[in-house]
Amino acid sequence: MNMDGITAREIAERLGISHHAAIVRIKTAGIEPKYRAGNTFLFDESVVDKIREVSKGGRPKKSKTD
């Protein structure tokens, strides 16, 4: 069985974010892993681009009103 893919930690490294942030973005985007090997989930390479634009969460910026 060929299990090619990337882990959430590798996704985080490519995006320059924490491992936890990568997992949150993956869950927010509703992306399922390609494979599961024990506690390790492998995702398709395209996941990096899909979650790059997922909202980072947090409080929205205040509008500038005079």
ZIFENFEN-V321903 format. One record per backbone hydrogen bond with DSSP energy under -0.5 kcal/mol. NH is the residue of the N-H (numbers start at 1). CO is the residue of the C=O. E is the energy in kcal/mol with one decimal. If there is no record, write none. Layout:
# ZIFENFEN-V321903
nh=NH co=CO e=E
nh=NH co=CO e=E
This chain:
# ZIFENFEN-V321903
nh=3 co=1 e=-0.7
nh=4 co=2 e=-0.8
nh=6 co=43 e=-2.5
nh=11 co=7 e=-2.1
nh=12 co=8 e=-2.4
nh=13 co=9 e=-2.0
nh=14 co=10 e=-2.1
nh=15 co=11 e=-1.9
nh=16 co=12 e=-1.3
nh=17 co=12 e=-2.2
nh=22 co=18 e=-2.0
nh=23 co=19 e=-2.0
nh=24 co=20 e=-2.4
nh=25 co=21 e=-2.4
nh=26 co=22 e=-2.3
nh=27 co=23 e=-2.5
nh=28 co=24 e=-2.7
nh=29 co=25 e=-2.2
nh=30 co=26 e=-0.5
nh=30 co=27 e=-0.9
nh=31 co=26 e=-2.1
nh=34 co=42 e=-2.6
nh=35 co=42 e=-1.8
nh=37 co=40 e=-3.1
nh=40 co=37 e=-1.9
nh=41 co=39 e=-0.5
nh=42 co=35 e=-2.6
nh=43 co=6 e=-3.2
nh=47 co=44 e=-1.8
nh=48 co=45 e=-1.2
nh=50 co=46 e=-1.8
nh=51 co=47 e=-2.5
nh=52 co=48 e=-0.9
nh=53 co=49 e=-0.6
nh=54 co=51 e=-1.0
nh=65 co=63 e=-1.0
